């Protein structure tokens, strides 16, 4: 079945970087953009950016520009989200999500989420 | 940036009642590119509605959306216990943004 499986929980120190993976299966990896959305504890959803798995092109939310990098490994149908210069405000569950279809950025498939804890 | 404001923050209703959730945009949502998600505790969000009013696969017809431009309403016609969740609207016509969510509690 179509699914996105994310890497496990991470604990990082302030100032460090974290890299979360999202492995796609059950569909053609290059046909659908992947987006990243995060959710701080008890808070709402926050869009971080998107990656075109076919070309590798990215668009980042202004808030994260310069601090986030989204990449992919086509051979293993996996996308990555790396966030640097972590602070306590970055503690959240990070989700990858697949769009419904090209150019239509509603998300029909979500990863299970990866909890990132930032603590000294 | 398109700011989405959802109201009320919390809705407490009994099973069988009608729930009305509002999503207001700071500017017109282009081409009805609005979606709604349901998020249950400890789970990832689930797509309910896209294209302003199209139910996603497997979503019962108890869920419907009305509105256009800057004002949208998600209606759950007959609440069931499993509808306990937080509901988010999202616009994807001008970059992407989410509303702050409405929590639906079941009395």
Interface residues (C-beta under 8 A of the other chain):
Chain A: X35 X37 X44 X45 X46 X47 X50 X61 X95 X100 X104 X105 X106 X107 X108 X110 X111 X112 X113
Chain B: X33 X35 X37 X39 X44 X45 X46 X47 X50 X51 X56 X57 X88 X90 X92 X95 X96 X97 X98 X99 X100 X101
